[in-house]
């Protein structure tokens, strides 16, 4: 995952990290998972603008144009469709842990085959998640739906 950057979801619940190839994909997955309610920080500490919670429709449309080059009505038809594999990979990389903890998790995941990785990530999720707000479970569910719909 060296070509990908580590991001942290900013929410009032558990620390959640994930990988994405760029800020646009990272922003897209946080919007998909959090419906505009979460913030986003890059591993270098840069804040990535993606909160829509306190915006009206005209502000949201302006932000969408700025972020994705299209209105939100076209985001899922244009931007998302052009980046399905990257979005699915980013959604599947979500883990309930801080950026400092992420290295050990990634090293452990390398030791398993695909089925083992799935079991391990679920064990970690069950052990460390303290919030009922299951950000990782939601992200993995969205990735599964996108994979089935787009045969990825």
C-alpha positions, 0 to 999 in steps of 0.5 A: 500500500505504499502508493496510497496515503493513510487517512483518518475519519474525524468523528465523535466515535472510535478512531478509524483509518483507511487508505486511498490513492488520493484526496478525491477518493478519500473524500468520496468514501467518507461522504459515502460512509458518513453522509457528510457528517464526518471530517477527514485528516491525511496522515501528514495532518492536512485537513481534507474538506468534506463536511456537508452537515451544516451546509444548505443545498446551494453550498453543497452543490458548489462544494461538489463542483469544486471537489468532483467537477460535477454536481452531487446529482452527477457524482455517483453517475460520473466520478464514482463510476470512473473510480469504482475499484479505487473506492471499493479498495478504500472502503475495504481498508477501513479499520477501527484504530489510530494512525499510530496503531495502523502499522501493526495491523497492516503487518499482521494482515500480510500474514493471512490469506483473503479468508484469514484477513476477513476473519482477522479484521472482524476479530479486531473490529469486535475487540476494539470498537466501542461505539454503536456507530459502526463506521467500518461495518458500514464501509465494508457493507458499501464496498460489498454492494458496489462490488456486486453491482459492478462485478469488481 
